[in-house]
Amino acid sequence: MAKRKTIRLVGDVQAEAVAQVLRRIPSVTDRYDVEYEHSKTAEPNALATNGKRITFPLLRLELLWPLTCANERNAPEPGLPHGRFPYGDKFVSACLAKNVSAHQILGLCTSGKWGANWPDLDETFRIESRRLTAGDARCDVKIGSFVLKRFRSERLFWTVDHPTDALLMELTKRLLSAAGLIETPSAVENAFAPAGANGLLGVYAVPVHPHVAAHFALAWYRPDQSYQAFDRSYTYQKYYEALVASAG
């Protein structure tokens, strides 16, 4: 009996999500074992001589959250070892460092206006376009142009580095094609179905600033939409109230 081959995905939670999907496609699992390993623990040259190596870019888009940063004030909670708010806001952090009152911070964050000293959105778009194009050039699987063409009409990211299932699905299809494993679109789509409304990586979503949504004419944006933060859901206003309060 021929030895089964292995599809081994190496990366972060995005690669792990793709591995979960591949394990739900019968025509893949009939022929292959699907493994996942975090890039921090994987041996860099493990696949160089032992198999076909296909590279794909990290799915990341800072364009919709130009003020995002790691939240240094984020603290673990029961059931949340990485804290309630792992994603911070540069403006909020700067205000807190200067002892600006919570009331003032919230007034500035939720006014709907874009601060004069905040990133220029057109320049941010140009920077992101160059980064996505460069990422495609380095990898076998290309996805940057898809992101640039679709981010206005379709929600592709929950946070700067957590893509929605729409983008993960496109990446999965392109990976399968690059590997010579042509699957019907319905087989891939069905593999995403068990993930539910928020998808594989939608356990956390960072609010999009109203000005950013208007500037880029985001067709999917709604001012009253809610944002998931693990086991809680917030409006834009309530999210920033909770974020600021958690830092106190």
C-alpha positions in Angstrom: 0.0 0.0 0.0 1.4 3.4 -1.0 2.4 5.7 1.8 0.0 8.6 2.2 1.4 12.0 1.4 1.2 15.0 3.8 0.2 18.6 3.3 2.0 20.6 5.9 1.0 24.2 6.5 3.5 26.4 8.3 2.6 29.9 9.6 0.4 31.6 12.2 -3.3 31.3 12.9 -4.1 32.0 9.3 -2.2 28.8 8.2 -3.9 26.9 11.0 -7.3 28.1 9.7 -6.5 26.9 6.2 -5.4 23.5 7.7 -8.8 23.2 9.4 -10.6 23.9 6.1 -8.5 21.4 4.2 -9.3 18.7 6.7 -13.0 19.2 5.9 -12.6 18.6 2.1 -13.1 14.8 1.6 -11.2 14.7 -1.7 -8.2 16.2 0.1 -8.3 14.0 3.2 -8.8 10.9 1.0 -5.3 11.4 -0.3 -3.4 13.4 2.2 -2.8 13.9 5.9 -3.0 17.6 6.7 -0.7 19.0 9.4 -0.1 22.5 10.8 2.9 23.9 12.6 3.5 27.4 13.9 6.3 29.2 12.1 8.1 29.8 15.4 8.7 26.1 15.9 9.1 24.8 12.4 12.5 24.0 10.9 13.1 26.6 8.2 14.5 24.1 5.6 12.3 21.1 6.5 10.5 21.2 3.1 13.3 22.3 0.9 14.3 18.8 -0.2 11.5 16.6 1.1 8.6 18.0 -0.8 7.0 20.7 -3.0 7.3 24.0 -1.2 4.6 26.7 -1.9 4.8 30.1 -0.3 1.9 32.4 0.4 1.9 35.9 1.9 0.7 36.8 5.4 -2.8 38.3 5.1 -2.5 41.7 6.6 -4.2 45.1 6.0 -3.4 48.1 8.2 -5.3 50.4 5.8 -8.6 50.3 7.7 -6.9 50.7 11.1 -3.9 53.1 10.6 -3.9 53.8 14.4 -3.7 50.2 15.5 -1.0 49.0 17.8 -0.3 46.3 20.4 -2.2 47.2 23.6 0.5 47.5 26.3 -2.2 48.0 29.0 -4.0 44.8 28.0 -4.2 42.4 31.0 -5.2 38.8 31.2 -8.7 37.9 32.4 -10.3 34.7 33.6 -10.8 32.7 30.4 -8.9 35.2 28.4 -5.1 34.6 28.9 -4.3 37.2 26.2 -6.6 39.8 27.6 -9.8 41.4 26.5 -8.3 44.0 24.2 -5.1 42.8 22.5 -5.3 45.4 19.9 -4.7 49.0 21.0 -5.0 52.4 19.5 -2.0 54.7 19.1 -4.0 57.8 19.8 -5.7 56.4 22.9 -2.3 55.2 24.2 -0.7 58.6 23.7 -3.6 60.3 25.5 -3.4 57.9 28.4 0.3 58.5 28.7 -0.4 62.2 29.0 -3.1 61.6 31.7 -5.8 62.9 29.4 -9.2 62.1 31.0 -11.3 59.3 29.8 -14.1 61.7 29.0 -11.9 63.7 26.7 -10.4 60.7 25.0 -13.8 59.3 24.2 -15.0 62.6 22.9 -12.1 62.8 20.5 -12.3 59.1 19.5 -16.1 59.0 18.9 -16.6 62.4 17.3 -16.4 60.9 13.8 -13.7 63.4 12.9 -10.2 62.5 11.7 -7.4 64.1 13.7 -5.2 66.6 12.0 -2.1 64.7 13.1 -3.4 61.2 12.4 -2.1 59.3 9.3 -2.8 60.6 5.9 -5.2 58.0 4.4 -4.2 58.5 0.8 -0.5 58.0 1.7 -1.5 55.0 3.8 -3.2 53.5 0.8 -0.1 54.0 -1.3 2.1 52.4 1.4 -0.2 49.4 1.7 -0.4 49.0 -2.0 3.4 48.8 -2.3 3.6 46.4 0.6 1.0 44.0 -0.8 2.6 44.1 -4.3 6.0 43.3 -2.7 4.5 40.5 -0.7 3.1 38.9 -3.9 6.4 39.2 -5.6 8.1 37.1 -2.9 5.5 34.3 -2.9 4.2 31.6 -5.2 0.6 32.4 -4.3 -0.6 36.0 -5.1 -3.4 37.6 -3.2 -2.5 41.3 -2.8 -4.2 42.5 -5.9 -7.4 40.7 -4.8 -7.3 42.5 -1.5 -6.8 45.9 -3.2 -9.7 45.3 -5.6 -12.1 43.9 -3.1 -11.6 45.6 0.3 -14.1 48.4 -0.5 -16.9 46.1 -1.7 -16.4 43.2 0.6 -15.3 42.8 4.3 -12.0 41.0 4.1 -10.5 41.6 7.5 -11.8 41.7 11.1 -8.5 43.2 12.4 -5.2 44.1 10.7 -4.1 40.4 10.7 -7.3 38.4 11.1 -8.9 37.9 7.7 -12.6 37.0 7.2 -13.6 33.7 5.7 -14.1 35.5 2.3 -10.4 36.2 2.1 -9.4 32.9 3.6 -11.5 31.1 1.1 -9.9 32.8 -1.8 -6.4 32.0 -0.3 -7.4 28.4 0.1 -8.6 28.1 -3.5 -5.3 29.6 -4.8 -3.2 27.4 -2.6 -5.0 24.3 -3.9 -4.5 25.4 -7.4 -0.8 26.1 -6.9 -0.5 22.6 -5.4 -2.2 21.1 -8.4 -5.3 20.1 -6.4 -8.2 21.5 -8.3 -11.4 21.4 -6.2 -14.8 22.5 -7.1 -15.7 25.9 -5.6 -18.6 24.3 -3.7 -16.3 21.8 -2.0 -14.2 24.7 -0.6 -17.2 26.7 0.3 -18.8 23.8 2.1 -15.6 23.4 4.2 -16.1 26.9 5.6 -19.8 26.4 6.5 -19.2 25.0 10.0 -17.4 28.2 11.1 -20.6 30.1 11.5 -21.4 33.8 10.9 -18.1 35.2 12.3 -16.0 32.6 10.5 -12.8 31.0 11.6 -11.0 34.1 12.8 -13.9 36.4 13.7 -13.7 36.0 17.4 -12.3 39.5 17.6 -13.0 42.6 15.4 -11.6 46.1 15.7 -14.0 48.9 14.9 -13.4 50.9 11.7 -13.4 54.7 12.2 -16.4 56.3 10.4 -14.0 58.7 8.6 -12.0 55.8 7.3 -15.2 54.1 6.1 -16.3 57.2 4.3 -12.9 58.0 2.8 -12.6 54.5 1.2 -16.4 54.2 0.5 -16.7 50.9 2.2 -19.9 49.4 0.8 -20.2 46.8 3.7 -19.8 49.3 6.5 -22.7 50.3 8.8 -22.4 52.9 11.5 -24.5 50.9 13.9 -22.8 47.5 13.4 -21.4 45.6 16.3 -17.9 44.3 16.9 -17.1 41.0 18.5 -14.5 41.0 21.3 -14.4 37.3 22.3 -17.5 36.7 24.3 -18.9 40.2 24.2 -20.2 42.4 21.4 -19.8 46.2 21.2 -20.9 49.2 19.2 -18.2 51.6 18.1 -19.0 53.9 21.0 -19.2 51.1 23.6 -16.0 49.5 22.3 -13.9 52.6 22.9 -15.6 53.1 26.3 -14.6 49.6 27.3 -11.1 49.9 25.8 -10.4 53.1 27.7 -11.9 51.8 30.9 -9.8 48.7 30.7 -6.7 50.8 30.7 -7.6 52.6 33.9 
